[in-house]
Amino acid sequence: MNAYSTQTSVKDRCDAIRRKLATFPRVSLAHLSTPLEPMDRLSAHLGGPRIWVKRDDCTGLSGGGNKTRKLEFLMAEAQAQEADCVITQGATQSNHARQTAAAAAILGLDCHILLEDRTGYTDPDYTDNGNVLLDYLHGATVGRRPGGTDMAAEMETLADQLRAEGHRPYIIPGGGSNPVGALGYVNCVVELLTQAADMDLGIDALVHATGSSGTQAGLVAGLAAVESDVHLLGIGVRAPREKQETMVYDLACKTMEHLGAGFQIERESVRANCDYVGPGYGLPTNEMQDAVRLLARLEGLLFDPVYSGKGLAGLIDLVQRGAFAGQKNIVFLHTGGSAALFGYSHLFSSN
């Protein structure tokens, strides 16, 4: 099969999934397609394959980020259910909470956010700046919960209170990570592979930070649905490898079922490297700090301390270890979140 026919078949399969996605309710919130750009100074610095960045920090909603793709489907479902408010949860510096608050503002819905303290940090920059400041700015109500709280139960309790007051709440899970939200990253696969085909770019591997599992599950389902052989690797920021991969696999299967594309998810297609979590979720590592500084100075790009910074640290280390030997083009999915830098200012306020 020649290169042209290969690209044509990829486009045909992408078009088929695009038509499937068009059957689901969706509101327009994101600036799509997000750019696909080379990071040639980083590539030269590392001396490995050519590294590209898929700029989902450019989705546009309140500073951008990956959750906006998910919210296009989630908020549409909220509207279809005639909700007048949404409830969601996350860690203190939650990118998802910020984008949910902004989406609710655009659509005229009240937004109630529950933030779990997963780090124990008490610095006002962490507790009230960065994403938290933007939560308030978008008009959300913010409730605080201690670490280890059953946040799903807390959202249900709040929903019951709101219903008793005559409201119609719609609950969005942390990270927007359910089969509805994951459709946003099925769509990202279609978008990315279409861009690559138009650029005559062969992608060998796609790397990203993985946490609540919705982004990776959507990517896994999307790649399976278009029968792509791109190697997908999540760099874990929270859970041990077996737990992370199990969460992703389970949600990817549910997402494929929800999509109705008729493909099976192979367990081997779910890969997470969780060697770069460090002391825990939201807790910094030296490698993350080095990666964030490096990309700011080599490529003029801002990455966040919780997700994309640790994802980058993993990618950089793996390239230096020769993990991508023989591969030509690696894409790093930038999931956004630079607002969180202001919650961790003490890490970056000096050289």
Secondary structure, 3 states (H helix, E strand, C coil): CCHHHHHHHHHHHHHHHHHHHCCCCCCCCCCCCCCEEECHHHHHHHCCCEEEEEEHHHCCHHHCCCHHHHHHHHHHHHHHCCCCEEEEEEECCCHHHHHHHHHHHHHCCEEEEEEECCCCCCCHHHHHCCHHHHHHHCCCEEEEECCCCCHHHHHHHHHHHHHHCCCCEEECCHHHCCHHHHHHHHHHHHHHHHHHHHCCCCCCEEEEEECCCHHHHHHHHHHHHCCCCCEEEEEECCCCHHHHHHHHHHHHHHHHHHHCCCCCCCHHHCCEECCCCCCCCCCCCHHHHHHHHHHHHHCCCCCCCCCHHHHHHHHHHHHHCCCCCCCCEEEEEECCCHHHHHHHHHHHCCC
